[in-house]
Amino acid sequence: MDHKSVIEAALFMSQKPLDLHELAKITGLSSLGFLKEALEGLQKEYAKHGIQVTCQDGRWHMQVRPELLPQVASLTPYQDMPEGPKRTLALVVYKEPVKQSDIIHIQGNKAYAYVKHLKKIGLIKAEQEGHTNILTTTKGLETYFGMGKDAIKKQLAVVKSPDPAPAPQAKPADSDAEAEDAEGA
């Protein structure tokens, strides 16, 4: 079996970026130099495709090119994430670092489960501070969205909540229209 194909399949299937040691274990290659050379070859092969092979902090990942992400983001595995965790994630991204107690105050006790879910899938992390946790996003969030935190925050800032429906207006009792209707009857 072609080692390059195994590397490509591993990067495609992995939910998280992989370091050279993890890829060596998967491929059975003992030469990290050969492995890195193969990764750089894949990076060049994908240079003109919609998918790119990237390396951040020594960890390799296959992802959609950032400029194409807005067109295909609805197809992502988290697009069917329930609304509660999505709102929690948006709050953490926009306000980070944020106290978990502030999130609970905004969303109620159900947010404990949302935070637990987001930590489990690697999009946020929590560090104990006093009686609460301080929530921040992880590199996993940036990898997943294919853009930095600042770009994600800018996108959140332009998202507006729908305008509330206009309140019904009371009609004056002796309007001209009512007077005409009464005359015609």
N, C-alpha and C positions, 0 to 999 in steps of 0.2 A: 504494500500500500504506500502511496505517495505521502510523505510527511507533510508537505505543504498543504495537501487537501485536508489532512487531519487537523492541522493548525487552523485552517480556514473554517472548517466545520465547528471546531471548539469555540472560536471567537464568535461565530454566528449564533450558536446555541446558548452560550453563557449569559446569564443575567447580570454578571458583574465583570469588570475588567480582570484579566488574568496576568500574573507575573510570569517571568521566564521559568521559574521552578515548577509552577503549576502546569505550564504548557509542556515542559520536559517530561513530567510524570504522565501526562495524557498521551504524548506522542511516542514516548519511549526513547527519546533522543537524550544522549548524555552530554553532547557538546552544546553549551549555551551559546557559543559563538555561531555555530551553524544554525541554531534556532533563531537567533536574532537576525541573521542574514536572510533567512526564509521570511521572517516577519517584515523586514524592510522591503523584500521583493513583493510581498503581498500589498504592502503600502503603495508601492509604485504602480502595481497592476490596477489597483482601485482608484488611482488618482483622478481618473476622468469618469467615474461612475457615481451613481446616486448614493452609494454606500462608501464609507471610508474606513480605513484601518488606522487607529490612532494609538498613541502611547502617551499616557499621563502618569507621572511619578513612577515610571518603570512598570506600569501595568498596561496591557494591550487590550484593545476593545474594537469591535466592529459596530459602527453606528451610522445612522442617516446623516448626510451632510446637513449642517445647520441651516443653510439657506433653503433647503427643501422641506424641512421639518413642519412648517406651518401648513403645507399642503397635504401632509400624510399623518399628522399627529393624531387624528381621530381613529387611526388604525392601531394605536399602541395598546399594549396589554393592560395599562391602567385606565384606559378610556372608559372602561365599565366599572371603575372604582365607585363605590357609593358616594353620594353627595356629601355626607358628613366628613369622611376622611379627606375629600377634596378640599372642603372649606378649611379644615384644620391645617392641611398642607399650605394652602394659600396664606393663612394667617401667619404660620411659622416663616414662610418665605418673606412675606412683606414686613414683618415686625422683628425678625430675628436680630439678636438673641431675645427670646421671649420666655417669660416664666410660664410653666405649665399651668400654674394657678390662674394666670390671666386668660389662658385658652379655656379653662374650665369655667371661669366666670362668664365668658362670652357664649360658649356652646353648651354649658351644663355638664353634668356628670358623665354623659355618654362620650364625651371627648376623651376620657381615659382610654376607652377601647380604641378610639381613632388613633391616638398617639401610639398605643401599643402596636397597632397594625402598621403604621407608617415606619416605626422603628424596625419592625420585623422585615419589611421589604427593603430596608436600607435607604430610605429617602430622608429621614431625620435621625438625629441622635439626641440623647438627653444626658445631662450631667447634673448630679445632685448638688443643690445649693440650699442649705438650711432645710426647711420643711417642704421645698418644692424642687422641681427639676427645671433647668434652663434648656430650652429646646433650640436647636440650630439645624440647618440643613447639612447634608453630607455631600461629598464629591459624587455620590451615586445619583443625586438629583441632577447635578450638572451633566453627568454622563448620559442620563436618561433623556433629558431635554436637549442635549447637544449644544448647550449655551451656558454662559456663566450666570452667576446669581444676579448680577446687576441687570443683565438683559431680561432675565425672568421677571425681576421686580418691575422693570419698565413695562413689560407686557401686562402684568397684573394691574399696574396703575391706570392703564387705559381701558381696562374692562370695567364697565359700568353696570350697576344693577338696574333692572328694568324700572322705568318710571311707574309710580303707583297710578292706578286708574283714577281719572278725575272724579271728584265727588259730585254726585248728582246735585244740580242746582234747582232750588225751589222756584216755581213760576209765581209771578205776582197774581193775586186773586182776580184783579180786574184788568187783565191784559186785553189788548185789542183783538188778538186772535180768538180768545174765548168769547168776547163780545160778538164777533162776527159769526162764530159757530152757533151761539145761542140765538141770534137773529135768523139764521138759516134753518133752524129746526122747527 
